[in-house]
Amino acid sequence: MCSSDLFDVAFGVNGRTASADAVLRAWQAGTDLVPLDGGGWGRVPLGWLAKHGQRVADLLAARRDDGTVPLFAMPDLAQLCDDLDRPPPADVERLRPALEGFERIPHVTPPAGLAEILRPYQQAGVDWLCFCRDLGLGCVLADDMGLGKTIQALAALRGRTLVVSPTSVVFNWADEARRFRPDLKVAIYHGARRSLDPDADVVLTTYPLLRNDIDELGAVSWDTVILDESQTIKNPDSQVARAAYRLQAGWRITLSGTPVENRLEELWSQLHFTNPGLLGGRSDFQERWAAPVAAGDPGAAARLRERIRPFVLRRLKREVAPELPPRTEAVLHVELDDAERVIYDAIRAATQADVLSMLAGGGQGSIMAALEALLRLRQASCHSALIPGQSAAGSSKVSRLLGALEDAAADGHKALVFSQWTSLLDLVEPHLEAAGIAFTRLDGSTRDRAGVVATFQDPDGPPVMLVSLKAGGTGLNLTAADHVFLLDPWWNPAVEDQAADRAHRIGQDKPVMVYRLVARDTVEERILALQERKRALADAALGEADRAVSLTRDDLLALLS
């Protein structure tokens, strides 16, 4: 059955055999009989499977085409061998330091010049990455945002490497690589005339190009592949996730401060990239892990954390960077004026009854209608001019924002203003100009992103930066700011946390204030309540909480009721 890293299993009945797959299918279906090779039927060994069936299923799911079991599955194989009085696989000893605690992972000497730069927790992260690298184990570095995942990954690089990142940070990767690893030749695979540099040690590209050029990128046998902001592949059915799965690499890393945002399947997708088979197939994962955790099963949450623990490293700021100045969050409530209230109530009255009826009836169309209604209500909470067919010179929320920015600038603070909608930032700009508040802006149309960031980071630069969440919510260092304003709250708190952490990260020497502008008696207040529930999702998989939720039909009903 088990020898070294080979794994095979068959079931015998009166001198005849049944394949393990057939036996497991019968067991999982709750039937007592299984077809035998060559004809006939045999009884399913229910007692044996009750004890060993799930472990056998896990090993078969992880087994490669050549019959070998990857190193990450060695603990399961060793336990099964022990239960059956068989000698354990020798390779399990190589994994033991990660199984018994990170303290046993050996120290490594970082590349020249980095030993003096790396903080102790970053050195520990490099040790762990190199341990995984040397064993060929994929890993997820899920440190809190702003703790320096990029420099840790750069310190552990070996061999020809492909780094895939959001477009917004690919040039930041180039700067960091040249700064911290001057020994490596860095090439950017980007632009209309892009081509792979065969002499480059590190090739940087973007998720859109990974999706579009997977035939070329997937034809290369990379030593290392890094996916930065890897929540980008959270949907396993997306083209970009499927492209990522096709990459050939000896070692795979994902970097994400928010590896789980909405559903546990997002974690499955990333671990399927780093260690295919670790969590089984999607349907098995949903049945065995995601559904029980979502239902509040504390045992399922604990078992999931234990299973992924050797392959996921997550440290929080409060644990490893206590010297970081505090981050304080506050809600700035906004009262809609009479005209805004009329528009908001009209939209709610026009959509609420029909949408709630559709949601109660089910169907994909009801979800789309609910999301459209939710969008319009959110827009009406921010500025009436965002609604098609409406016009307004100003809004209560923009007025409240302007007053707060005037106070902050007068006191010498710098501020980031985030919105999901560039059209809302367009509406803010004239008010800043009228108030004489200098500002810069970063969104998807910004060409010289590095120049815009440098201008804002300059002590003599403008006190305000307008930022679109999509273009500037991840990967940027904007520590000149110590005030962050979130104009339009959304149900996914990870998106807002990512935005706030552009300022609250290593290098910040001032306390950071994060303000959420929320219109009273609107859907925005319900969104805040939903955010608190959503935070439980990541905690269930990666932290100590035992309950997780995702955005469901019931959530939409609650938001729109």
N, C-alpha and C positions, 0 to 999 in steps of 0.2 A: 504493500500500500504506500509506504513512504520511505524514500531512500534519498539522502541528500536533499535536493530541492525538487525531486520528481514526486508527483502525486498521481495515483490512480486508485480507483475503487470500483469494485463490482460485487454484486450480491449473488450468492449461490443458493439454489434450491434443488435438493435431490440430484446433485451432479450437473445441473444446468444453471445458467446465469441470466441475470437481468441487469441491464445497464443502470448505472447510478442515476442518470437523468430520468429514466423511466420510473425508477423507484421513488425518487424525490417528487416527481410530478403526481404520482398516485398518492403519496403521503400528503402532499400539500392540498390535493383535491379531496382528501378525506375518504378515499376508497381503500378497500382491504386487499384488492388483487392487483397484480402487476403482470404485464405480458412478459414471457420468457423468450430469450433468444432461441429461434428454431421452432417456436410454437408452444402453445399451452400457457397456463397461468400459474402464478405462485403467490403465496401470501406475503403481504407487505410486513416487514419486521417493525411493527409499530413501537414496541418497547425500546428497541435499539435506537430507532430514529428519534424518539422522544428525548433521548439523552444526547445524541450525536448529530441528528439530522441537520440542524441549522449550521453547525460548523462545517459539515461536509458540503452543504450548499454554498457557503461562503468560499470555500476552497475551490470548488468547481467554477464559481463565477470569476475567481481571480486567476485561475490556471491559464497559462499561455498555450498557444497552439502546439508547442513541442512537449507539453506535459509537465513543464516545470512550473513551480510556484514562485512568484516574485517575493522579494525579501520582506515586503510589508505584511505578507500573509504568513510568515514563518511562525509567529506566536500561535496562530490557530492550528497550524500543522503540528507544532511541537506538543500542544495540548492534546490533540487527537491521538498522536503517537503514544503519549503517556497514558491516556485512558485505555488504549488497546495493548499496553505492554510492549510497545515497539520502541526501538532506539530513537531519540530525538534527532532532527536534522541538525547538522553541525553549524549551518549558517545562522541559526537563531542566536548564537552567542555574539555575533557581530552586531546585532540589533539591541542587545540587552541594555547598553547605557541609556538609550532613549526610552526603553520600557520602564526602567527603574528610577528615572528622574534625570533632569537635565544637568544636575550637579556632576554626574559621572562622565559627561561628554568631554573629551580631551580638548585642551587649549591648543589653539593654532596661532602661529605668528602671522599677523596680517601683512599685506604688501607694504613696501617701503613708504614711510611717511604717514601711514595711517595709525600706527600704534599710539602716536601722541594725540591723535584727533578723536579716535573712537572713545565714547563713554563706556563705562563698565558694562552696562546692559547691552550696548551695541556690540562690544567684543564677545559677550556671551551669545548674542545672536549670530555673529560670524562663526563662532565655534560650532554652533548647531547646524548652520547652513553647510559648513565644510564637512561635518560628520555625515549629513545626508548626502552631500555631493559624492563623497568617497564611496558610499554604499550604493549610489545610484538611486536613492530614494527621492521621489518628488516631495515637495514641501510647500506649505502655505505660510508665508510670513505675514501675520495679520496684526502687527503692532498698531496701537492707536495712531491716529493721524498726527503727523508732525514729529514722530520719534525717530525719523531717519532710516526708513526702510531702504531707500535708494543707496545710501553709502554702505549699508550692511551687505546688500546684494553685490555691489561693485567690489567689495573686499573679498568676496567669496568666488568671484568669477575665475573660471579656468577653461581654456580651449575656446574654440570659435563660438561666439554667442550671438543669439538673436534676441533683441529686446523689443517687445511690442507694447506700445503705450497709447493713450489718447493723443490725438493730434496736438492738443493744447500743451503737452509737456514733453514732446519728443526733443525739442531743442534744449529744454532744461536738462534732460538726460545727457545730451551731448556735452553741455557745459560741466555737469557734475562728473562725467566720466573723464573728461580731459583734466579736470582739476584734481580728482582723487586717484585716477589711474593713468598718469601720463605715460606709463610704460605700454599702454595699449593703443593700437590704431583704431580709431572710431570712424565709422562711415554712416551716413544717413541715407536710407533707402526711401526717397520721397521725391515728389515733383514729376513733371511730365517726362523728363529724360532720365528717370531713375534706372539704375542698373546695380546689380550686386557686385561689390568689390571683393574679389577672391582673396585679397591680401588683408582684409580688415579683420581685426580680432573681435570687434563688437560692431554689429549691424543694428541700427535703430530704425524702426518703422512704426506704422500706426495701424490701428484696428481696421479702418476702411481699406488700407492697402493689403493687409493680411487677408481680408475677405476677397478682394478683387484679384490678388496675385498669388493665391494659394498654390497654384500649379508650380510656379517658380520657387516660392519659398518652401513649399513642401517637398521639393525634389532634393533639397540640401540636407545632409546628415549633420545637424548641429550638435556640438558638444553640450551646449546649454541653451535653453529657451526660457526667457523671463516674460511673464505677462504682468505688466504694471496696471494698477487699478483694475484688477482682474474681475471685479464685479461686472465688467463689460460682457463677460461670457456667461452671465447668470442664467440666461435662457438657453438650455441645451439644444433647442430646436432652431436657434438663430443661425444665420449663415456664418457669422463671425465665430460662434462657438464651434460649429462643425469644422470650420477651417482650422481653428486652433487644435482640435483633436487630431487633425491630419499631419501636424508638424512632426518631424522626426528629430528626436533629441535623446541624448544619453542622460540628461538631467533636466528636470522641469521645475520651475519655481513660479508661484503666483504671489503677487504683492497686493494687499488690499487692507485698508483700515476698516472696511465694512464688507467682509466676505458674505454676510447674510444681511439683506435689507428687508425683504418681504416674505420670502418663502424658503424653507429648508432645502428645496430643490436647487437653490442657487449654490449652496455649499456642495451639494452632490456634483454639480457641473464642474466646479473648480477642482474637486478631488478626483473626478473622473479624468480631468486633464493631467493632473500631477501623478496620480496612482490609479490607473484604470482598474476597476474591480474591487477597490478597497471597500466601497459601500454597496457593492452589488449593482444590479441593473436598476433602472429608474423605477419600474413598477414595484420591485422588491423593496427598494429604499422607501418609497411612498408608504407601502403597507407596513414595513417593519419599523421605520424610524419616524418619518414625517407625520403621519396620521396620529400615532400615539403621542408624540410630543405636542402636537397641536391640540390634542384632547386633554392635555395636562397630566400625562403619565410621567411621574418623576423618575421612575425606573428607566424608562426609555431614554429620557434626556441624559441621565447619568451614564447609561451604557453607550450612547452615541459619543459623549465627551470622552469616555475612556477609549473608545475605538480610534478616534482621530487624534488623540493626545500626542502620540509620538511624531505626527506629521504636520501639526499645526502649532505655530508659536505665536501667542498673543500676549503682549504686555500693555498695560494701561499707563497713561501719564502719571496718575496719582501714585502708581506703584514704583515706577523707575525714574521719574523726573520730578521729585517733590519740590525741587528748586524752581520749577517753572511757575511764573506768577499765576495767581488764581484767574479763573474764568467765571464770570458771573452772568447769569441769564435773567432777563426781565421781559415782561410783556408790557408794551405800550398800547393801551386800549384807545380805540378811535370811535367816536360817535359819528355815524353818518348824518349828513344834514338832510333837511326835508326832501329836497329833490332827489338825492341819492337813495333815500329810503323808499320813495315812490317807485323808482326804477327797480331796486332790489326786490321789493315785495311783488311787483308786477311779474318779474321773471319767475319768482317762486310760485306765484299763483298759476301762471301759465303752464308750468312744467310739472309741478309737484304731484298732482293727482294722477296724471297720465303715467308718469315715470314710476311712481310707486306701484300702480296697478300692473305695469309691465314687469317690474321686478318680481312682484309676488307671483306672476304667472310663469316666470322663468324664460329661458331662451337667450341666445347671445345678443340679439338685437336689444334686449332690455338693458344689458350691461352698457352697450354703446350709448344708448339714450341717456342712461343715468350719468355716465361720464361727461357727456355733452352738457347736461343740465348742471352738473357740479362745476364744470369749467365756467359757465356763464355766471353762476352765483359767486364764484371766487373772483371773477373779473369785476363784477358789480360791487364787490366789497372793497376793491382797490381804486378803481377809477371808472366812471361811467363811460368815458370815451373809448374804453376797451371793447364795449359791446357794439356789435355791428348795428349801424343806423343811429347810434347815439353820439352826442357831442357834449363836451363840457370843458370849460377853461381850466378847471382845477379839481381837486378832490380833497376830502377831509384827511385822507391818509397821507397824501403828498404834503399837505399843509403841516401835518404833525411831524412828518419826516424832516421837512425844511427847518422847522423850529429846532428840532434836536440837532441837526447838522450845524446850524448857526451857533448854537451853544457849544458844541464840541469843537468847532474850528476856533471859536473865540478863546477857548481854554487851551489851545495848542494841541488838540488831539487830531489824529487822522482816522478816517472812517471808510469802511467798505459798505456799499449798498448793493444788495443782491436782489435780483428778481428772476423769476422763470421766464418773463416776457420782455424781450427787447423793446416791444412797443410801449411798455410801462416806463422803461428807462428813457425812451424818447420823450415821454410826457413829463418826466422829472427834469430833464435838461434845461428847458427855458426858465424854470423857477430858480435853479441854481445860478443861471446867468443873471437873472433879474436881481438876485440877492448878492451878486458879486462874489460868489463862492467858486473858486477855481476847482476844476475837476478834470479827471481823465477817465477813459472808458475802455473796457475790455469785453468784447463779445465775439461771436463767431466770425464777424467780418474783419476783425482786427488783424492786420498783416504783421506789423512789427510788435509782436507780443512782448518780446524781451525788452524792447525800448519803452513800451508803456509801463511795464513793471519797474524798470530802472528809474523812470521819471517819478513814479509814485513813491518808490523806496527812498529817493533822495530826500534828505531832511528839508531841503528848500522846495521840494515838489508840491503839487497841489494837495490839499487836505482831504479830498474826496475822490474815490474811484467808484464808478458805476460798473457793475459786473453782472453778466448773465450767468445764471447757475450752470448752464450746460457748458459754457466756454471756460469759466473760471472757478468752478466749484471744486476742482480736484487738481492736485499736483503743483500748485503755485505757492511760493513763499512770499507772503505780503506782511511781514512782521512790523513794517512801519506803522500799520494800523493797530489801534487798540480799541476801536469801536466798530462793531459789525451790526448792520441793520438788515433784517430779513423782511422784505416788503410783503411777500405773499406766502403764508405758511402752507405746507403741503403735508399729506398724511404720512409720508416716508421721512422719519426724523433723521435717517442717515444722510440724506441729501443736505439737510440744514447743518448737521454736524460737520460734514465735509467742508461746507462753505465757511463756517465759523473757524475751522482749524486752518484756514489760510493765514490767519493772524495768530492764533494760539498754538504755537509750535516752537520747537527748539530754535533759539535765537531771539525769542521774544523776551524783553526785559521789563515790560509794563503789564499791569493787570489788564485783562481784556473784558470789555462789556459787550454782551450780545443781546440785542433788542429785537423782539418779534413784534411787528405792528399788526394788531388784530382788531378788526371791526366788530363792535359789540352787536349782539343779537343777529349774527350772521352764521353762515356755515363755517367760517373760520374758527369760531369757538369750539365747534364740534370736532374740527380737525385737530385742535390742540389736545382734546381728550383722547382722540384716536391715536395720536402720536405716542402717548404714554403706554398704550397697549402694544404698539408696534415695537417699542424698545425691548419688549420681552423676547422677541424672536431671536435676536442675536445672542442674548444672554442664555437662552435655553441650550443652544448648540455650543457656545464658546465660553460661557460664564457659569454662574452658579444657580441661575433661575431654572425653574422646572416647567414653565408653561410658555408656549409660543403661539402667536396668532399671525394671520396674514390678512390682506385685504380681501374680504369676501362679499358675497351678495348681501349678507346681513349688515356688513359695515356700510355699504352704499345706502341701504335702507335707513340706517341710523343717521347718516350724514344728511339725507334728503328729507327725513320725516319732519 
